[in-house]
Every structure is written in C-alpha cells, then in structure tokens.
Amino acid sequence: MFRRTSAWRYRRFSSEVEGWIGGAFSGDDDDASSSFDTDSTTPANTLPIETTPEDTTPVETTPPGGTTAADEASGKPSVQVPEELPTELVVTTIEPGTGPEAQVGDTIDVNYVGVRSADGVEFDNSFDRGAAFPFTLGQGAVIAGWDEGLVGAQEGELVQLDIPADLAYGDADRGIIRSGDALSFVVRVVSITPAAGE
C-alpha cells in the first residue's frame, strides 16, 4: 500500500510486494579444505583486532522536516526529510511531467538523489555523475519502492519517494545505508521508452 500525493490531489494505490531484492551467499561453511593453522605461541598481551565497522556518517545531518542542500551546478534537487519515518510508500509529485504514464515493462531513464529518511544523510546521486540511470520498471532491477512508486510517472516529472525499509534494502547493511533504514529519493524522470508492443 502506498500513497501518491500532489498539491491538490491524493491517490492511493496498493500492490503486493513480491519479495525483497537482494542476494544471499551460498556455499558450505563447514568446508574442511579451508582450515587454519593455530599458533599457540601468541603473546598473552595481544589484543583482538577491532571488527566493528567504522561509522562513516557525516557530522552534518538534516533534522526531520528539514531540507537537504541542492546543487545548482549539477541540477541536484533538495530532499525534504520526512517528519516521521515512512511505514508505507509515499509518492509526492513535486513537478508534474507530460506524456504517457510509465507502465510495468517500460524502460525509464532517471536522475536521482537518495538520502536516509531518518537524518537526510546522502548515500548516492546520479546528478553528480552527469549520467541518467536506465532500468526496466517492475522487473526487480531496483528496490521495490522504485518499482512501485514510479508506475504512473511521466517524462519530466520530479517526484519524491519516501520508502520504508521493507521496500528498500530491509535488514541488509550497505555502508551508509544501515540495516532497517527507510530511504527518501527525489527522482527526475528523464525519459520513458514503452515496452515492445505498447
């Protein structure tokens, strides 16, 4: 279930989530061929190596309800950090587009900026790279929040997607994106190529 909003109208869509997009390691952890030699002569005062990942969160964050910085040079828009973490997909049209609406199976090219919904920390954006990101809508090539939230978008549209963790990366830890993080994206739809036969 998600919510699409604009300044004057609200539309509610529902869809089933096919499953979390992600990968799993395979193999036998009990592989006898990978044994380690133990050294019983290790000095008693040797300390274990710190294995906790270093927190790379920037010092500056954006409070709930605040707005991240835009970059006029690259065209990167600001992102409105939600007042509350999303528990369902929220789609907010910032600038309307024109032309046919994107459908499952269409190839769309987008520019985007993504931040953690909790604190506005940016983890990725295509504007700085100067190249749009192409993908086929509804085929599992991106997180479920994009596959669901961009259906109905139009060319030129600027839209914010506030995505709960279960429609993003779930419990996977992906560096700046931590386990259970809700994510917010502002996406510019650059072009839509209809699926063959449309």
Kinemage of the C-alpha trace (Angstrom):
@kinemage 1
@onewidth
@group {chain A} dominant
@subgroup {mainchain}
@vectorlist {calphas} color= white
{ca met a 1} P 0.000 0.000 0.000
{ca phe a 2} L 1.370 3.410 -0.817
{ca arg a 3} L 0.259 6.977 -1.089
{ca arg a 4} L 0.779 9.311 -4.070
{ca thr a 5} L 0.291 12.970 -3.289
{ca ser a 6} L 0.423 16.280 -5.080
{ca ala a 7} L -0.521 19.767 -4.017
{ca trp a 8} L -4.245 19.235 -4.661
{ca arg a 9} L -4.967 15.566 -5.102
{ca tyr a 10} L -4.349 12.302 -3.414
{ca arg a 11} L -4.359 8.874 -4.968
{ca arg a 12} L -3.874 5.597 -3.119
{ca phe a 13} L -2.546 2.501 -4.800
{ca ser a 14} L -1.962 -0.952 -3.366
{ca ser a 15} L 0.206 -3.761 -4.577
{ca glu a 16} L 1.710 -6.911 -3.231
{ca val a 17} L 5.380 -6.991 -2.545
{ca glu a 18} L 6.913 -9.928 -4.384
{ca gly a 19} L 9.861 -10.052 -2.032
{ca trp a 20} L 12.968 -8.295 -1.004
{ca ile a 21} L 15.507 -7.654 -3.757
{ca gly a 22} L 18.829 -8.865 -2.574
{ca gly a 23} L 21.317 -11.640 -2.682
{ca ala a 24} L 22.421 -14.446 -0.467
{ca phe a 25} L 25.727 -16.168 -0.032
{ca ser a 26} L 25.821 -19.807 -0.919
{ca gly a 27} L 28.284 -22.480 -0.074
{ca asp a 28} L 29.253 -24.788 2.722
{ca asp a 29} L 30.707 -23.039 5.744
{ca asp a 30} L 31.917 -26.382 7.045
{ca asp a 31} L 34.325 -26.872 4.138
{ca ala a 32} L 37.130 -28.999 5.551
{ca ser a 33} L 39.539 -27.759 2.880
{ca ser a 34} L 39.662 -24.299 4.467
{ca ser a 35} L 41.381 -24.936 7.753
{ca phe a 36} L 43.540 -22.508 9.671
{ca asp a 37} L 46.765 -23.219 11.499
{ca thr a 38} L 46.590 -22.030 15.061
{ca asp a 39} L 49.610 -20.572 16.733
{ca ser a 40} L 49.714 -21.382 20.415
{ca thr a 41} L 52.677 -19.041 20.895
{ca thr a 42} L 50.644 -15.815 20.642
{ca pro a 43} L 51.747 -13.464 23.435
{ca ala a 44} L 49.283 -13.173 26.317
{ca asn a 45} L 49.098 -9.362 25.998
{ca thr a 46} L 47.901 -9.405 22.359
{ca leu a 47} L 44.544 -7.636 21.983
{ca pro a 48} L 41.925 -8.735 19.444
{ca ile a 49} L 41.571 -6.658 16.284
{ca glu a 50} L 38.593 -4.302 16.349
{ca thr a 51} L 35.996 -5.729 13.963
{ca thr a 52} L 33.220 -3.186 14.426
{ca pro a 53} L 32.722 -1.218 11.171
{ca glu a 54} L 33.669 2.428 11.385
{ca asp a 55} L 30.700 4.795 11.396
{ca thr a 56} L 31.111 6.915 8.264
{ca thr a 57} L 28.082 9.122 8.897
{ca pro a 58} L 28.948 12.739 8.105
{ca val a 59} L 28.891 15.160 11.012
{ca glu a 60} L 26.168 17.250 9.349
{ca thr a 61} L 22.729 15.717 9.194
{ca thr a 62} L 19.297 17.152 8.391
{ca pro a 63} L 16.588 17.060 11.077
{ca pro a 64} L 13.122 15.636 10.377
{ca gly a 65} L 11.130 18.159 8.361
{ca gly a 66} L 14.316 19.829 7.147
{ca thr a 67} L 15.578 20.077 3.599
{ca thr a 68} L 18.910 18.811 2.276
{ca ala a 69} L 21.088 21.135 0.229
{ca ala a 70} L 20.531 21.370 -3.515
{ca asp a 71} L 23.379 21.813 -6.011
{ca glu a 72} L 22.562 24.246 -8.787
{ca ala a 73} L 25.681 23.371 -10.808
{ca ser a 74} L 24.755 19.688 -11.201
{ca gly a 75} L 20.990 20.225 -11.053
{ca lys a 76} L 20.720 18.047 -7.936
{ca pro a 77} L 17.477 18.920 -6.123
{ca ser a 78} L 16.991 19.110 -2.384
{ca val a 79} L 15.176 16.346 -0.486
{ca gln a 80} L 12.529 17.062 2.153
{ca val a 81} L 13.369 14.806 5.114
{ca pro a 82} L 10.087 13.300 6.342
{ca glu a 83} L 8.726 14.397 9.730
{ca glu a 84} L 8.199 10.710 10.577
{ca leu a 85} L 9.827 7.612 9.122
{ca pro a 86} L 7.623 6.142 6.388
{ca thr a 87} L 5.762 2.933 7.216
{ca glu a 88} L 4.288 2.753 3.715
{ca leu a 89} L 5.463 4.008 0.342
{ca val a 90} L 4.703 7.726 -0.046
{ca val a 91} L 4.930 9.228 -3.548
{ca thr a 92} L 4.832 13.032 -3.729
{ca thr a 93} L 4.786 14.831 -7.077
{ca ile a 94} L 6.988 17.932 -6.839
{ca glu a 95} L 6.778 18.956 -10.516
{ca pro a 96} L 4.340 17.260 -12.909
{ca gly a 97} L 5.521 15.682 -16.127
{ca thr a 98} L 3.865 15.303 -19.517
{ca gly a 99} L 3.036 12.489 -21.904
{ca pro a 100} L 2.172 8.844 -21.322
{ca glu a 101} L 2.454 7.393 -17.829
{ca ala a 102} L 5.194 4.835 -17.143
{ca gln a 103} L 3.942 1.258 -17.007
{ca val a 104} L 5.492 -2.005 -15.833
{ca gly a 105} L 7.871 -3.189 -18.549
{ca asp a 106} L 8.767 0.312 -19.789
{ca thr a 107} L 12.393 1.394 -19.719
{ca ile a 108} L 12.824 4.667 -17.896
{ca asp a 109} L 15.880 6.860 -17.512
{ca val a 110} L 16.069 8.833 -14.268
{ca asn a 111} L 18.344 11.103 -12.322
{ca tyr a 112} L 18.053 10.787 -8.563
{ca val a 113} L 19.399 11.720 -5.155
{ca gly a 114} L 18.945 9.311 -2.238
{ca val a 115} L 19.159 10.034 1.493
{ca arg a 116} L 18.405 8.198 4.709
{ca ser a 117} L 14.909 9.214 5.820
{ca ala a 118} L 15.951 9.472 9.464
{ca asp a 119} L 18.639 12.134 9.087
{ca gly a 120} L 18.980 13.217 5.445
{ca val a 121} L 22.451 11.712 5.018
{ca glu a 122} L 23.036 11.309 1.279
{ca phe a 123} L 24.237 7.904 0.110
{ca asp a 124} L 24.032 8.266 -3.673
{ca asn a 125} L 23.057 10.551 -6.529
{ca ser a 126} L 23.332 10.416 -10.291
{ca phe a 127} L 23.339 14.190 -10.810
{ca asp a 128} L 26.992 14.480 -9.787
{ca arg a 129} L 27.916 11.698 -12.235
{ca gly a 130} L 26.186 13.559 -15.070
{ca ala a 131} L 24.508 10.418 -16.399
{ca ala a 132} L 20.922 9.238 -16.064
{ca phe a 133} L 20.233 5.750 -14.698
{ca pro a 134} L 18.198 3.454 -17.005
{ca phe a 135} L 16.162 0.467 -15.800
{ca thr a 136} L 13.097 -1.561 -16.751
{ca leu a 137} L 10.189 -0.767 -14.466
{ca gly a 138} L 8.661 -3.584 -12.434
{ca gln a 139} L 11.314 -6.186 -13.232
{ca gly a 140} L 13.183 -6.242 -9.905
{ca ala a 141} L 16.230 -4.391 -11.243
{ca val a 142} L 15.803 -1.768 -8.492
{ca ile a 143} L 14.342 -1.725 -4.998
{ca ala a 144} L 10.616 -2.420 -4.698
{ca gly a 145} L 9.893 1.180 -3.656
{ca trp a 146} L 11.090 2.376 -7.067
{ca asp a 147} L 9.332 -0.397 -8.993
{ca glu a 148} L 6.036 0.503 -7.314
{ca gly a 149} L 6.445 4.240 -6.825
{ca leu a 150} L 7.420 5.180 -10.380
{ca val a 151} L 4.481 3.431 -12.063
{ca gly a 152} L 2.362 6.274 -13.439
{ca ala a 153} L 5.221 8.794 -13.535
{ca gln a 154} L 5.571 10.952 -16.656
{ca glu a 155} L 8.539 12.293 -18.588
{ca gly a 156} L 9.951 15.411 -16.916
{ca glu a 157} L 8.251 14.663 -13.594
{ca leu a 158} L 10.118 15.386 -10.362
{ca val a 159} L 8.896 13.095 -7.616
{ca gln a 160} L 9.869 12.269 -4.039
{ca leu a 161} L 9.695 8.641 -2.906
{ca asp a 162} L 9.683 8.022 0.857
{ca ile a 163} L 10.302 4.297 1.174
{ca pro a 164} L 10.012 2.098 4.269
{ca ala a 165} L 12.876 -0.338 4.891
{ca asp a 166} L 10.871 -3.380 3.748
{ca leu a 167} L 10.540 -1.829 0.265
{ca ala a 168} L 14.195 -0.688 0.263
{ca tyr a 169} L 17.089 -2.869 1.469
{ca gly a 170} L 15.421 -4.405 4.535
{ca asp a 171} L 17.929 -5.656 7.072
{ca ala a 172} L 20.915 -5.530 4.703
{ca asp a 173} L 23.775 -3.277 5.798
{ca arg a 174} L 25.062 -1.406 2.732
{ca gly a 175} L 27.592 1.005 4.202
{ca ile a 176} L 25.939 4.363 4.815
{ca ile a 177} L 22.577 2.604 4.435
{ca arg a 178} L 22.196 0.669 7.670
{ca ser a 179} L 20.045 -2.329 8.473
{ca gly a 180} L 16.393 -1.265 8.698
{ca asp a 181} L 16.879 2.197 7.176
{ca ala a 182} L 13.942 3.901 5.468
{ca leu a 183} L 15.083 5.860 2.400
{ca ser a 184} L 13.953 9.031 0.637
{ca phe a 185} L 14.684 9.786 -3.011
{ca val a 186} L 13.966 12.712 -5.278
{ca val a 187} L 13.777 11.365 -8.817
{ca arg a 188} L 13.664 13.255 -12.135
{ca val a 189} L 12.152 11.145 -14.921
{ca val a 190} L 14.315 11.945 -17.958
{ca ser a 191} L 12.653 9.655 -20.500
{ca ile a 192} L 10.237 6.746 -20.826
{ca thr a 193} L 10.573 4.115 -23.562
{ca pro a 194} L 7.444 1.945 -23.825
{ca ala a 195} L 7.856 -1.803 -23.688
{ca ala a 196} L 7.816 -3.588 -27.037
{ca gly a 197} L 4.260 -3.984 -28.283
{ca glu a 198} L 2.838 -0.970 -26.447
